Amino acid sequence: MAAAPPASVMQPATGAPRNLGENKPGEPAFQMKIEPDTKISFRAKDLTAQPNIVELKMTNTTKARQTFKIKCTSNEIFRVKPPLGYIKPEESMNIKVTCTCKTLPENNRHFFAIYHMKSDETTKPARQLWQATSKPEGVRRIVCSFEDGTPAAASTGSAMGAAPAPSAAAPPPS
């Protein structure tokens, strides 16, 4: 089954649709490296049966120490560890994103927003730097997709639990 096209939201100023994975008008471009950088895919035989973890790799490609903050569209479905922190120049760190859902979420309706800004702060926790008035120096939105079922069923587009189609070479029933 083909993935649904990315969801869009209407831009208030122009009324034109904006892809959820794109920055809002006026938001600064992300200056660090994040992998994966466009889509987080949660895949499992049964996504609703147990938590599903995807690991992101963030690398500070700037020359300055950065503080980061990661927000999600649903705190009931997602957990991010760590959700905020500091990262030194040229340093990489892994971030674990956990999806725990009771029903399968709709594809391309959820996303993570990753914000960063330069910080020379060494004594305060990162949470104290991220206030409502904080101005991020970079933003990246990453859309989520959810793939429930076995890889064979997902790749062939067949319905899960459906009987296989009869073979043309099979003899007629007697």
C-alpha positions as CSV (number, residue, x, y, z in Angstrom):
1,M,0.0,0.0,0.0
2,A,1.4,3.4,-1.0
3,A,2.0,5.9,1.8
4,A,-0.4,8.7,2.0
5,P,0.9,12.1,0.7
6,P,2.3,14.3,3.5
7,A,-0.5,16.1,5.3
8,S,-0.6,19.8,4.8
9,V,-1.9,22.7,6.8
10,M,-3.2,26.0,5.5
11,Q,-0.8,28.9,5.9
12,P,-2.7,31.8,7.5
13,A,-1.0,34.6,5.4
14,T,-1.4,33.0,2.0
15,G,-4.1,30.3,2.4
16,A,-1.8,28.0,0.5
17,P,-1.1,24.5,1.9
18,R,2.2,23.8,3.7
19,N,3.7,20.3,4.0
20,L,3.9,19.3,7.7
21,G,7.6,18.5,7.2
22,E,8.4,22.1,6.1
23,N,9.3,25.0,8.4
24,K,6.7,27.7,9.0
25,P,7.3,31.0,7.3
26,G,9.9,33.0,9.0
27,E,11.4,30.0,10.9
28,P,15.2,29.6,10.5
29,A,16.7,26.6,8.6
30,F,18.1,23.7,10.7
31,Q,21.9,24.1,10.9
32,M,22.8,20.7,12.4
33,K,22.5,17.2,10.9
34,I,19.7,14.8,11.9
35,E,19.2,11.3,10.7
36,P,16.7,10.4,9.5
37,D,16.0,13.9,8.3
38,T,12.6,13.8,6.5
39,K,10.5,10.9,7.9
40,I,10.4,8.7,11.1
41,S,8.9,5.3,10.2
42,F,7.5,3.2,13.1
43,R,7.3,-0.4,11.8
44,A,6.2,-3.5,13.7
45,K,4.0,-6.5,13.2
46,D,1.6,-5.0,15.7
47,L,2.4,-1.3,16.6
48,T,-0.4,-1.3,19.2
49,A,0.9,-4.4,21.1
50,Q,4.1,-2.9,22.5
51,P,6.3,0.3,22.4
52,N,8.2,0.8,19.2
53,I,11.5,2.7,19.4
54,V,13.3,4.6,16.6
55,E,16.7,6.1,17.2
56,L,17.6,9.5,15.7
57,K,21.2,10.6,15.3
58,M,21.8,14.3,15.8
59,T,25.2,15.9,14.9
60,N,26.2,19.4,15.8
61,T,27.9,20.6,12.5
62,T,28.2,24.1,13.8
63,K,31.3,25.6,15.4
64,A,29.4,26.5,18.6
65,R,27.9,24.6,21.5
66,Q,24.1,24.2,20.9
67,T,21.1,23.6,23.1
68,F,18.2,21.7,21.5
69,K,14.6,21.0,22.3
70,I,12.4,18.4,20.6
71,K,8.6,18.7,20.6
72,C,6.0,16.2,19.3
73,T,2.4,16.4,18.3
74,S,1.1,14.0,21.0
75,N,2.6,13.4,24.4
76,E,0.2,10.5,24.8
77,I,1.6,8.6,21.8
78,F,5.3,9.7,21.9
79,R,8.2,9.9,24.3
80,V,11.5,11.5,23.4
81,K,14.7,10.8,25.4
82,P,16.3,13.2,25.9
83,P,13.8,15.9,24.9
84,L,16.3,18.7,25.6
85,G,20.0,19.1,26.1
86,Y,23.3,20.4,25.0
87,I,25.5,19.2,22.2
88,K,29.1,20.3,21.6
89,P,30.6,21.3,18.2
90,E,31.2,18.3,15.9
91,E,29.6,16.0,18.6
92,S,26.9,13.4,17.8
93,M,24.3,12.0,20.1
94,N,21.5,9.4,19.8
95,I,17.9,10.4,20.6
96,K,15.3,7.6,21.3
97,V,11.8,8.2,20.1
98,T,9.2,5.8,21.5
99,C,5.7,5.3,20.0
100,T,3.2,3.8,22.3
101,C,-0.3,3.8,20.8
102,K,-3.6,2.0,21.5
103,T,-4.9,2.5,18.0
104,L,-2.8,2.9,14.8
105,P,-2.3,6.6,14.2
106,E,-3.0,8.1,10.7
107,N,0.1,8.4,8.6
108,N,1.6,11.9,8.0
109,R,-0.5,13.6,10.7
110,H,2.1,13.5,13.4
111,F,5.6,15.1,13.4
112,F,8.5,16.1,15.6
113,A,9.8,19.6,15.7
114,I,13.5,20.0,16.6
115,Y,14.8,23.4,17.7
116,H,18.3,24.5,18.4
117,M,20.2,27.7,19.4
118,K,23.7,28.6,20.4
119,S,24.4,28.4,24.1
120,D,27.6,29.0,26.1
121,E,25.6,28.2,29.3
122,T,27.4,25.6,31.4
123,T,25.5,25.7,34.8
124,K,21.8,25.9,34.0
125,P,19.8,22.9,32.8
126,A,18.7,23.2,29.2
127,R,15.0,23.5,30.2
128,Q,15.7,26.9,31.9
129,L,16.9,28.3,28.5
130,W,13.8,27.3,26.6
131,Q,11.2,29.8,27.5
132,A,8.2,31.1,25.5
133,T,10.4,34.0,24.4
134,S,13.3,31.9,23.2
135,K,14.2,32.3,19.6
136,P,15.6,29.2,18.0
137,E,18.4,29.6,15.4
138,G,17.3,26.4,13.5
139,V,14.1,24.4,13.2
140,R,13.4,21.0,11.5
141,R,10.1,19.1,11.3
142,I,10.1,15.4,10.7
143,V,6.9,13.7,9.7
144,C,5.9,10.2,11.1
145,S,4.6,7.2,9.3
146,F,3.2,4.0,10.9
147,E,3.6,0.6,9.2
148,D,1.6,-2.1,11.0
149,G,1.9,-5.7,9.8
150,T,4.4,-8.0,8.4
151,P,6.8,-6.6,5.7
152,A,5.5,-9.0,3.1
153,A,1.9,-7.9,3.6
154,A,3.0,-4.2,3.6
155,S,5.1,-4.5,0.4
156,T,2.5,-6.4,-1.6
157,G,-0.4,-4.3,-0.6
158,S,-2.4,-7.4,0.3
159,A,-4.9,-7.2,3.2
160,M,-3.7,-8.7,6.4
161,G,-5.4,-11.9,7.4
162,A,-6.8,-12.4,3.9
163,A,-6.5,-15.8,2.2
164,P,-4.1,-15.9,-0.7
165,A,-5.5,-15.5,-4.1
166,P,-6.1,-18.9,-5.9
167,S,-3.4,-20.0,-8.3
168,A,-4.2,-20.2,-12.0
169,A,-2.5,-23.6,-12.1
170,A,-4.6,-25.0,-9.2
171,P,-7.0,-27.8,-10.2
172,P,-10.7,-27.1,-9.8
173,P,-12.3,-28.3,-6.6
174,S,-13.9,-31.8,-6.8
